[in-house]
């Protein structure tokens, strides 16, 4: 179980669970919508099993690259080939209990779940293996947005915004591209093309900076001043990384990246909550 927890990347759990919570809150018109049994049940799925699915499949398909990657020596867990079948069975074991409850989902939530699974699996696994297709690899990180879409409709949301979805997608693309920068040397040595190996360090960081600005513009009608504040934080992070200039220098900054993302997600959650006065006594 300890290995499965390591593989599921607990420091990244909020990348999936956070959008789920924000989506559920945004779609709910009253507290009982947010705390509905199906919402609570699938919150469990997007907390651990979904992360095990994403990163477990990634590790199963990526040994040849990971063995060359310094991040896998201490910072992340390296899955050797002889453990692949065990990890695959564990993924199936933890995800299977949620399958019967799919029949109770609204159509929009079911489509969002299908999209989440498609992009999560297709990112790492052949034949798509999007992670080895520059730019497409970043685009496939829309997988982190679909838990929020799923929860929004599950809570009864009816005013879905494609502009906000586009902004969230840009944020997810930037998150991926930035994460790929410390892996440039390992990916080149393994012959795996990524957005970062394709663009190089500086161009990738400028690409991320542009995506964050675009994301803030899309989110500003909904988040107002918070969108501006978060844009300033992420732009500052990219500028610091540009100043660092090397993979090692970026890696030192990147270690704080999950915390920054978690705090940003928490700020968005409380901002949405603040606009729902009916929820205040519940929290």
Buried (B, 14 or more C-beta within 10 A) or exposed (E): EEEBBBBBBEBBBBBBBBBBBBBBBBBBEEBEBBBBEBBEBBBBBBBBBBBBBBBBBBBBBBBEBBBBBBBBEEEBBBBEEEBBEEBEEBBEEBBEEBEEEEEEBBEBBBBBBEBBBBBBBBBBBEEBBBBBBBBBBBBBBBBBBBBBBBBBBBBBBEEEBEEBBBBBBBBBBBBBBBBBBBBBBBBBEBEBBBBBBBBEBEEBBBBBBBBBBBBBBBBBEBBEEBBEBBBEBBBEBBEBBBEBEEBEBBBEBBEEBBEBBBEBBBBBBEBBBEEBEEBEEEE
